[in-house]
Amino acid sequence: MSAEIKKLVADYLNKARLMQVATANGNRPWVATVWFAYDKDLNFYFISRKTRRHSLEIKDNPSVAGAIVTHHRTLGDKVRGLQFEGKASEVSLINLPKAFSVFTKRFPKTKNYLKSVGDIAKNMTEQRLYKVKPSKIILFDEVKFPNNPKQELSL
């Protein structure tokens, strides 16, 4: 079953472009909406300024949760969506080329303001690449699994 769920998750990720990522500092939660890309291992990548609240909180507390939802027309439509939990971090210099490639392949216009991975590596921009490594992804799918829509994928 997990191979089928993994494929459904990947298919769903291919349709979505935005994710909400939740961070926390002490007892104060925060959520941010970011453009994301993903790799074959279902790691998520996003670009954000290093001074944004969620970026600062990830430095102090890498535990994150989030949601990825595509457009639904109206209340009552069959729901599909993803929730996840895992660890987030700024992408290390050694992994920066791969992460940059994954992100710019999905969003080629990124190169309009970040010409190369060197802009980030040489600290010539406030932008940083972040990686979320989910430990669990919940696929909630009333279309494919009407009697049991909550399907869990542990990674």
C-alpha positions, 0 to 999 in steps of 0.5 A: 500500500505504501508504494501506491500512497507514495505515487499518489503523493508524488502525483499530487505534489506535481499539481500543487505549487504552494505549501504552508509551512508552520514553525514555532518559537516557544509557545508562539506558532507561525505559518508561511506560504511558500513556493515549493519544489520536491525531489524523488525522495519527497523532500521539499525545497523552498526559497525565502529570505534569511530574515523572514520569521519562519527562516529565523525560527527554523534555525532555532527549532527545525521541527515543522509541519505543513499543508499542501492543497490544490484548488477546490471549487466549493464547500462540499467538493471531495477533498484532497490534500497533504499534511506533513511533519518533519525537519527543516534546515537551510540547505548546506553549501555542498547540497546547494547545487542539487537543491537549486537545480530541483527548484529552478527546474520547477520554477525557471523564473527563479533565475530572473532574480537569482542568476546562479547558485553562486549568488546564495553560496557567496552570500550575495543575496538575502535569499536562502534555499531551505529543505524540509525532510518530512518524517510523515506525510498524510494524504487526505483523499476523499476521491480515491479513498472515500471510506478511509480518506486519511492515508499515512506515509511514514518516511 
